[in-house]
Amino acid sequence: MTIPQKAAAWAKKICKDDSYGYNNTNGKRTGNPDYACSSFVAAAYRAAGVDVPADAYTQTMKRDFKPYGFKDVAEKVDLHTGKGLRVGDIVIAPGKHTEIVINRYHRLAGARGNPRSGKPENGRGGDQTGREISMRRYYDDGWSQCLRYMKGGNDAE
C-alpha cells in the first residue's frame, strides 16, 4: 500500500468512528478526540508515516507540506469536477477548508463543524451529528490547490 493509500485508509477509518469529532479551537484540534479540517488531513498523512506539521492550517498547508514531498498539481486536475484527482490528494481552499481524496471515485473525507459557528456541536468532544468527520461525494468548495504526495520524484497514486 502506498503512503497516499495509507493516509486515505486512515481517514476512512476515523470517519467511521464517532468518538472523533470537529473542533477548531487551539489546543483541541489535533485528535484528542477532535480535529479541524486541516489537522485531520495532516493526521492522515502522519498516520501514514509522513511527519507533516500536526497543527497545519489551510492557509499554510501548501508551504508547510512542500518539504515533506508534496507538490501542488492544481494545474493538472479539474478542481471543479474532480477529474484527474488521485487517492490521497489534498484539495484546499486556503483560509476556508480542506479534505482528502479517499478513493478512485473521488470521494472526500474531512472534518466539518457547525456551519454557523465552526465549533463542535453541543460543545462536546466526538461526533455529535454523524457529520462532523465524514465521507462525501466530491464537490467544489472553491478549491484552488491540490497537494499530491510525490516523495522522491514519484508521481504516487
N, CA, C and O of each residue as an XYZ file, in Angstrom:
628
protein
N       0.849     -1.181      0.000
C       0.000      0.000      0.000
C       0.894      1.244      0.000
O       1.844      1.320      0.780
N       0.602      2.206     -0.858
C       1.386      3.436     -0.930
C       1.058      4.354      0.243
O       0.062      4.152      0.937
N       1.892      5.351      0.457
C       1.638      6.321      1.533
C       0.304      7.046      1.326
O      -0.460      7.163      2.284
N      -0.016      7.542      0.112
C      -1.333      8.175     -0.062
C      -2.495      7.215      0.225
O      -3.510      7.627      0.786
N      -2.354      5.951     -0.152
C      -3.408      4.970      0.138
C      -3.542      4.741      1.642
O      -4.652      4.597      2.155
N      -2.409      4.708      2.347
C      -2.446      4.555      3.808
C      -3.140      5.749      4.452
O      -3.941      5.579      5.371
N      -2.838      6.956      3.976
C      -3.473      8.165      4.516
C      -4.982      8.117      4.287
O      -5.759      8.439      5.187
N      -5.395      7.719      3.092
C      -6.827      7.626      2.776
C      -7.508      6.565      3.631
O      -8.625      6.776      4.103
N      -6.847      5.422      3.837
C      -7.422      4.351      4.659
C      -7.612      4.822      6.102
O      -8.635      4.528      6.721
N      -6.629      5.554      6.637
C      -6.745      6.094      7.990
C      -7.933      7.047      8.068
O      -8.720      6.985      9.012
N      -8.063      7.933      7.073
C      -9.160      8.910      7.067
C     -10.514      8.200      7.058
O     -11.423      8.593      7.790
N     -10.655      7.164      6.239
C     -11.916      6.405      6.202
C     -12.216      5.778      7.560
O     -13.355      5.803      8.026
N     -11.197      5.222      8.182
C     -11.378      4.576      9.489
C     -11.868      5.585     10.527
O     -12.790      5.287     11.287
N     -11.271      6.763     10.568
C     -11.660      7.789     11.537
C     -13.072      8.301     11.250
O     -13.824      8.598     12.178
N     -13.434      8.405      9.969
C     -14.791      8.843      9.612
C     -15.859      7.898     10.162
O     -16.979      8.321     10.450
N     -15.518      6.651     10.302
C     -16.480      5.647     10.779
C     -16.519      5.550     12.303
O     -17.301      4.771     12.848
N     -15.699      6.319     12.992
C     -15.589      6.251     14.451
C     -16.106      7.553     15.061
O     -15.421      8.576     15.032
N     -17.311      7.506     15.610
C     -17.935      8.719     16.148
C     -17.306      9.235     17.439
O     -17.768     10.234     17.990
N     -16.267      8.574     17.926
C     -15.586      9.132     19.098
C     -14.715     10.319     18.700
O     -14.246     11.057     19.566
N     -14.489     10.514     17.384
C     -13.749     11.669     16.867
C     -14.738     12.658     16.274
O     -15.693     12.268     15.603
N     -14.502     13.939     16.524
C     -15.384     14.973     16.007
C     -14.603     16.182     15.534
O     -13.409     16.093     15.246
N     -15.290     17.316     15.458
C     -14.709     18.553     14.950
C     -14.488     19.551     16.079
O     -15.332     19.712     16.961
N     -13.343     20.214     16.035
C     -13.080     21.345     16.917
C     -11.933     22.144     16.296
O     -10.884     21.581     15.984
N     -12.125     23.427     16.119
C     -11.084     24.278     15.551
C     -10.496     25.210     16.606
O      -9.899     26.234     16.275
N     -10.665     24.854     17.861
C     -10.142     25.651     18.962
C      -8.692     25.266     19.218
O      -8.365     24.080     19.270
N      -7.822     26.255     19.379
C      -6.413     25.962     19.678
C      -6.315     25.018     20.869
O      -7.003     25.188     21.876
N      -5.452     24.025     20.733
C      -5.250     23.054     21.790
C      -6.250     21.916     21.794
O      -6.087     20.955     22.546
N      -7.290     22.007     20.962
C      -8.322     20.959     20.925
C      -8.595     20.488     19.504
O      -9.652     19.915     19.240
N      -7.657     20.721     18.577
C      -7.913     20.444     17.167
C      -7.006     19.375     16.572
O      -6.976     19.208     15.353
N      -6.274     18.657     17.395
C      -5.314     17.696     16.836
C      -5.573     16.255     17.265
O      -4.630     15.486     17.450
N      -6.840     15.883     17.424
C      -7.183     14.493     17.586
C      -7.352     13.963     18.981
O      -7.199     12.761     19.202
N      -7.660     14.808     19.923
C      -7.817     14.304     21.284
C      -9.132     14.756     21.902
O      -9.074     15.486     22.892
N     -10.297     14.396     21.416
C     -10.575     13.477     20.317
C     -10.963     14.170     19.010
O     -11.388     13.498     18.070
N     -10.828     15.485     18.930
C     -11.370     16.209     17.782
C     -10.287     16.764     16.858
O      -9.124     16.903     17.237
N     -10.708     17.073     15.638
C      -9.830     17.633     14.614
C     -10.491     18.834     13.968
O     -11.717     18.931     13.926
N      -9.673     19.753     13.464
C     -10.114     20.755     12.497
C      -9.880     20.127     11.125
O      -9.238     19.081     11.036
N     -10.378     20.734     10.071
C     -10.238     20.124      8.748
C      -8.772     19.905      8.373
O      -8.414     18.836      7.880
N      -7.935     20.896      8.601
C      -6.532     20.785      8.196
C      -5.742     19.830      9.090
O      -4.873     19.104      8.608
N      -6.040     19.829     10.385
C      -5.319     18.909     11.264
C      -5.759     17.463     11.011
O      -4.975     16.539     11.229
N      -6.993     17.253     10.556
C      -7.469     15.916     10.181
C      -6.663     15.388      8.994
O      -6.202     14.247      9.012
N      -6.495     16.216      7.967
C      -5.718     15.810      6.784
C      -4.261     15.570      7.176
O      -3.652     14.598      6.728
N      -3.702     16.441      8.001
C      -2.322     16.252      8.455
C      -2.197     14.948      9.235
O      -1.224     14.213      9.061
N      -3.172     14.656     10.093
C      -3.134     13.422     10.883
C      -3.186     12.190      9.994
O      -2.575     11.171     10.315
N      -3.908     12.268      8.880
C      -3.975     11.136      7.952
C      -2.588     10.825      7.404
O      -2.184      9.664      7.351
N      -1.861     11.859      6.998
C      -0.511     11.632      6.464
C       0.475     11.275      7.564
O       1.407     10.506      7.330
N       0.287     11.819      8.756
C       1.160     11.433      9.875
C       0.965      9.941     10.192
O       1.929      9.229     10.472
N      -0.283      9.483     10.146
C      -0.570      8.062     10.392
C       0.047      7.179      9.305
O       0.345      6.009      9.545
N       0.237      7.742      8.118
C       0.837      7.004      7.001
C       2.366      7.077      7.020
O       3.028      6.474      6.175
N       2.920      7.810      7.977
C       4.369      7.861      8.131
C       5.058      9.119      7.631
O       6.287      9.158      7.572
N       4.298     10.153      7.268
C       4.882     11.412      6.805
C       4.738     12.433      7.933
O       3.620     12.724      8.358
N       5.838     12.972      8.415
C       5.857     13.811      9.606
C       5.507     15.272      9.316
O       6.239     16.178      9.715
N       4.377     15.503      8.613
C       3.928     16.870      8.350
C       3.503     17.517      9.663
O       3.216     16.804     10.624
N       3.454     18.857      9.733
C       3.053     19.526     10.977
C       1.645     19.123     11.419
O       0.701     19.204     10.633
N       1.502     18.696     12.659
C       0.216     18.238     13.179
C      -0.797     19.370     13.298
O      -2.004     19.138     13.222
N      -0.309     20.588     13.483
C      -1.204     21.725     13.687
C      -1.359     22.562     12.413
O      -1.449     23.788     12.472
N      -1.389     21.888     11.273
C      -1.499     22.568      9.977
C      -2.757     23.431      9.893
O      -3.764     23.155     10.544
N      -2.673     24.471      9.083
C      -3.813     25.334      8.773
C      -3.941     25.425      7.255
O      -2.945     25.326      6.539
N      -5.167     25.612      6.765
C      -5.365     25.655      5.313
C      -4.556     26.764      4.653
O      -4.123     26.615      3.510
N      -4.347     27.872      5.355
C      -3.619     28.997      4.780
C      -2.160     28.647      4.490
O      -1.554     29.219      3.584
N      -1.597     27.718      5.249
C      -0.158     27.451      5.138
C       0.176     26.020      4.715
O       1.353     25.666      4.649
N      -0.825     25.195      4.428
C      -0.557     23.784      4.111
C       0.386     23.615      2.922
O       1.309     22.802      2.971
N       0.158     24.370      1.869
C       0.999     24.226      0.678
C       2.466     24.462      1.038
O       3.327     23.658      0.680
N       2.748     25.534      1.728
C       4.116     25.856      2.140
C       4.654     24.831      3.146
O       5.797     24.386      3.041
N       3.819     24.467      4.113
C       4.260     23.583      5.188
C       4.454     22.132      4.742
O       5.297     21.429      5.299
N       3.693     21.678      3.753
C       3.793     20.283      3.315
C       4.844     20.076      2.219
O       5.317     18.957      2.026
N       5.207     21.127      1.512
C       6.164     21.001      0.406
C       7.468     20.305      0.819
O       7.932     19.441      0.075
N       8.083     20.631      1.962
C       9.336     19.963      2.341
C       9.193     18.463      2.602
O      10.197     17.758      2.713
N       7.974     17.977      2.700
C       7.735     16.567      3.007
C       7.365     15.743      1.773
O       6.924     14.600      1.896
N       7.542     16.319      0.597
C       7.317     15.567     -0.636
C       6.007     15.859     -1.346
O       5.602     15.088     -2.217
N       5.333     16.949     -1.002
C       4.069     17.298     -1.651
C       4.291     18.374     -2.709
O       5.151     19.242     -2.564
N       3.507     18.301     -3.765
C       3.551     19.281     -4.840
C       2.124     19.700     -5.176
O       1.208     18.878     -5.157
N       1.939     20.983     -5.483
C       0.627     21.471     -5.903
C       0.432     21.106     -7.370
O       1.147     21.602     -8.241
N      -0.537     20.240     -7.637
C      -0.811     19.776     -9.006
C      -2.150     20.318     -9.510
O      -2.779     19.711    -10.377
N      -2.581     21.448     -8.972
C      -3.884     22.011     -9.342
C      -4.020     22.229    -10.840
O      -5.114     22.102    -11.391
N      -2.914     22.559    -11.506
C      -2.993     22.796    -12.954
C      -3.159     21.504    -13.751
O      -3.443     21.559    -14.947
N      -2.988     20.336    -13.113
C      -3.107     19.043    -13.797
C      -4.457     18.364    -13.558
O      -4.739     17.330    -14.163
N      -5.287     18.928    -12.692
C      -6.583     18.338    -12.373
C      -7.677     19.378    -12.566
O      -7.403     20.575    -12.661
N      -8.917     18.907    -12.621
C     -10.058     19.813    -12.705
C     -10.683     19.881    -11.309
O     -11.424     18.983    -10.911
N     -10.387     20.930    -10.585
C     -10.872     21.048     -9.213
C     -12.366     21.322     -9.147
O     -12.970     21.182     -8.084
N     -12.967     21.706    -10.251
C     -14.416     21.911    -10.272
C     -15.150     20.571    -10.311
O     -16.150     20.389     -9.617
N     -14.649     19.623    -11.130
C     -15.319     18.328    -11.294
C     -14.632     17.191    -10.545
O     -15.260     16.169    -10.268
N     -13.361     17.352    -10.216
C     -12.597     16.283     -9.579
C     -11.839     15.409    -10.561
O     -11.121     14.499    -10.148
N     -11.985     15.665    -11.846
C     -11.301     14.844    -12.853
C      -9.779     14.972    -12.689
O      -9.240     16.075    -12.599
N      -9.113     13.832    -12.652
C      -7.669     13.805    -12.532
C      -7.164     13.646    -11.105
O      -5.964     13.479    -10.890
N      -8.062     13.696    -10.131
C      -7.645     13.518     -8.741
C      -7.264     12.070     -8.478
O      -7.776     11.156     -9.126
N      -6.365     11.867     -7.526
C      -5.917     10.538     -7.148
C      -6.130     10.330     -5.659
O      -6.229     11.287     -4.892
N      -6.198      9.073     -5.265
C      -6.319      8.729     -3.859
C      -5.178      9.398     -3.086
O      -4.013      9.304     -3.472
N      -5.527     10.063     -2.006
C      -4.541     10.747     -1.175
C      -4.320     12.201     -1.525
O      -3.672     12.919     -0.762
N      -4.842     12.666     -2.663
C      -4.714     14.083     -2.993
C      -5.427     14.915     -1.934
O      -6.437     14.494     -1.370
N      -4.890     16.093     -1.677
C      -5.456     17.013     -0.691
C      -5.960     18.239     -1.441
O      -5.174     18.962     -2.053
N      -7.270     18.475     -1.396
C      -7.841     19.666     -2.034
C      -7.975     20.750     -0.971
O      -8.380     20.486      0.161
N      -7.625     21.976     -1.359
C      -7.572     23.069     -0.381
C      -8.201     24.339     -0.945
O      -7.938     24.731     -2.082
N      -9.026     24.963     -0.135
C      -9.484     26.330     -0.358
C      -8.827     27.122      0.780
O      -9.378     27.178      1.879
N      -7.652     27.739      0.536
C      -6.896     28.379      1.613
C      -7.739     29.348      2.441
O      -8.476     30.175      1.906
N      -7.606     29.219      3.760
C      -8.356     30.067      4.668
C      -9.791     29.627      4.871
O     -10.538     30.250      5.626
N     -10.187     28.526      4.182
C     -11.579     28.094      4.259
C     -11.715     26.623      4.657
O     -12.283     26.321      5.707
N     -11.198     25.698      3.826
C     -11.456     24.279      4.076
C     -10.475     23.410      3.296
O      -9.880     23.854      2.314
N     -10.313     22.160      3.747
C      -9.502     21.163      3.054
C     -10.066     19.772      3.317
O     -10.648     19.525      4.373
N      -9.894     18.864      2.358
C     -10.301     17.473      2.508
C      -9.315     16.596      1.754
O      -8.503     17.091      0.972
N      -9.388     15.282      1.993
C      -8.513     14.317      1.350
C      -9.348     13.389      0.465
O     -10.436     12.962      0.853
N      -8.831     13.082     -0.725
C      -9.494     12.145     -1.631
C      -9.256     10.736     -1.093
O      -8.116     10.343     -0.850
N     -10.348      9.972     -0.909
C     -10.205      8.668     -0.254
C     -10.405      7.460     -1.156
O     -10.116      6.335     -0.747
N     -10.896      7.668     -2.383
C     -10.975      6.530     -3.297
C     -10.988      6.997     -4.741
O     -11.058      8.195     -5.015
N     -10.919      6.052     -5.654
C     -10.803      6.400     -7.072
C     -12.069      7.020     -7.646
O     -12.060      7.522     -8.770
N     -13.148      6.989     -6.890
C     -14.385      7.632     -7.324
C     -14.458      9.063     -6.814
O     -15.503      9.711     -6.881
N     -13.330      9.544     -6.302
C     -13.169     10.924     -5.856
C     -14.047     11.284     -4.671
O     -14.487     12.426     -4.540
N     -14.301     10.308     -3.807
C     -14.980     10.651     -2.559
C     -13.981     11.361     -1.654
O     -12.778     11.104     -1.707
N     -14.498     12.251     -0.830
C     -13.665     13.043      0.070
C     -13.952     12.680      1.516
O     -15.054     12.250      1.856
N     -12.957     12.858      2.351
C     -13.139     12.729      3.796
C     -12.639     14.007      4.427
O     -11.622     14.562      4.010
N     -13.354     14.471      5.430
C     -12.926     15.693      6.088
C     -13.649     15.939      7.389
O     -14.629     15.269      7.714
N     -13.151     16.909      8.126
C     -13.747     17.339      9.394
C     -14.468     18.658      9.154
O     -13.896     19.604      8.614
N     -15.726     18.705      9.562
C     -16.542     19.897      9.382
C     -17.325     20.145     10.664
O     -17.939     19.228     11.209
N     -17.303     21.361     11.134
C     -18.051     21.708     12.342
C     -19.406     22.265     12.013
O     -19.880     22.160     10.882
N     -20.015     22.846     12.987
C     -21.286     23.511     12.822
C     -21.106     24.614     11.779
O     -20.285     25.510     11.975
N     -21.858     24.569     10.672
C     -21.651     25.570      9.621
C     -21.929     26.995     10.055
O     -21.450     27.937      9.425
N     -22.696     27.169     11.124
C     -22.992     28.522     11.598
C     -21.898     29.059     12.506
O     -21.605     30.255     12.479
N     -21.287     28.189     13.313
C     -20.323     28.684     14.293
C     -18.899     28.194     14.076
O     -17.957     28.814     14.568
N     -18.718     27.069     13.333
C     -17.397     26.484     13.171
C     -16.917     25.753     14.408
O     -15.773     25.302     14.457
N     -17.763     25.633     15.393
C     -17.417     24.973     16.650
C     -18.061     23.589     16.696
O     -18.954     23.296     15.902
N     -17.613     22.734     17.624
C     -18.216     21.410     17.728
C     -19.683     21.511     18.149
O     -20.065     22.404     18.905
N     -20.491     20.586     17.652
C     -21.897     20.544     18.040
C     -22.002     20.307     19.540
O     -21.285     19.461     20.076
N     -22.852     21.011     20.211
C     -23.139     20.854     21.638
C     -21.928     21.091     22.534
O     -22.015     20.871     23.742
N     -20.802     21.532     21.979
C     -19.623     21.807     22.776
C     -18.941     20.582     23.362
O     -18.065     20.719     24.216
N     -19.321     19.389     22.923
C     -18.733     18.151     23.449
C     -17.794     17.534     22.433
O     -17.937     17.740     21.228
N     -16.823     16.767     22.937
C     -15.909     16.052     22.065
C     -16.604     14.903     21.363
O     -17.646     14.422     21.808
N     -16.015     14.470     20.265
C     -16.604     13.385     19.488
C     -17.621     13.912     18.501
O     -17.967     15.093     18.520
N     -18.098     13.034     17.641
C     -19.030     13.410     16.580
C     -20.455     13.359     17.099
O     -21.004     12.277     17.307
N     -21.055     14.515     17.310
C     -22.408     14.600     17.864
C     -23.494     14.436     16.807
O     -24.641     14.143     17.142
N     -23.145     14.621     15.534
C     -24.166     14.622     14.480
C     -23.984     13.509     13.454
O     -24.879     13.272     12.642
N     -22.847     12.824     13.474
C     -22.557     11.845     12.433
C     -22.005     12.501     11.175
O     -21.733     11.818     10.188
N     -21.838     13.823     11.204
C     -21.351     14.561     10.041
C     -20.126     15.417     10.349
O     -19.583     16.053      9.445
N     -19.683     15.447     11.599
C     -18.537     16.298     11.941
C     -17.269     15.798     11.245
O     -16.494     16.600     10.725
N     -17.057     14.501     11.233
C     -15.981     13.898     10.441
C     -16.657     12.838      9.595
O     -17.191     11.861     10.119
N     -16.633     13.036      8.274
C     -17.418     12.144      7.424
C     -16.869     12.092      6.009
O     -15.985     12.858      5.626
N     -17.431     11.154      5.243
C     -17.098     10.984      3.833
C     -18.266     11.505      3.006
O     -19.422     11.434      3.421
N     -17.943     12.025      1.837
C     -18.991     12.510      0.933
C     -18.497     12.475     -0.498
O     -17.305     12.323     -0.763
N     -19.445     12.621     -1.421
C     -19.077     12.698     -2.832
C     -18.292     13.979     -3.075
O     -18.407     14.949     -2.326
N     -17.499     13.962     -4.128
C     -16.714     15.144     -4.471
C     -17.639     16.335     -4.713
O     -18.724     16.196     -5.279
N     -17.196     17.475     -4.282
C     -17.898     18.725     -4.516
C     -16.851     19.819     -4.647
O     -15.723     19.649     -4.186
N     -17.200     20.921     -5.259
C     -16.281     22.042     -5.413
C     -16.565     23.055     -4.306
O     -17.621     23.687     -4.277
N     -15.612     23.193     -3.409
C     -15.757     24.145     -2.309
C     -14.875     25.367     -2.540
O     -14.432     26.023     -1.597
N     -14.633     25.657     -3.817
C     -13.741     26.764     -4.135
C     -12.282     26.359     -4.044
O     -11.412     27.197     -3.808
N     -12.010     25.052     -4.236
C     -10.631     24.562     -4.161
C      -9.753     25.310     -5.154
O     -10.158     25.535     -6.295
N      -8.566     25.693     -4.734
C      -7.610     26.328     -5.655
C      -6.255     25.632     -5.609
O      -5.382     25.913     -6.430
N      -6.076     24.726     -4.652
C      -4.820     23.982     -4.533
C      -5.130     22.492     -4.440
O      -6.168     22.088     -3.916
N      -4.206     21.682     -4.961
C      -4.320     20.230     -4.854
C      -2.925     19.684     -4.575
O      -2.078     19.628     -5.466
N      -2.697     19.286     -3.335
C      -1.392     18.755     -2.965
C      -1.368     17.250     -3.207
O      -2.279     16.524     -2.807
N      -0.312     16.802     -3.867
C      -0.120     15.372     -4.142
C       1.219     14.958     -3.560
O       2.221     15.653     -3.726
N       1.229     13.826     -2.881
C       2.465     13.300     -2.302
C       3.297     12.701     -3.429
O       2.846     11.796     -4.131
N       4.523     13.216     -3.598
C       5.376     12.807     -4.706
C       6.810     12.577     -4.223
O       7.757     12.854     -4.959
N       6.976     12.090     -3.036
C       8.296     11.906     -2.418
C       9.262     11.200     -3.369
O       8.917     10.193     -3.987
N      10.467     11.739     -3.476
C      11.487     11.123     -4.309
C      11.214     11.236     -5.789
O      11.785     10.483     -6.578
N      10.353     12.161     -6.188
C      10.054     12.350     -7.597
C       9.021     11.372     -8.122
O       8.684     11.409     -9.305
N       8.510     10.497     -7.262
C       7.486      9.556     -7.693
C       6.154     10.255     -7.801
O       5.782     11.039     -6.928
N       5.443      9.977     -8.860
C       4.104     10.505     -9.025
C       3.164      9.484     -8.398
O       2.503      8.714     -9.094
N       3.118      9.493     -7.065
C       2.406      8.460     -6.297
C       0.913      8.475     -6.584
O       0.328      9.515     -6.883
N       0.319      7.304     -6.486
C      -1.129      7.184     -6.611
C      -1.705      6.681     -5.329
O      -2.920      6.508     -5.224
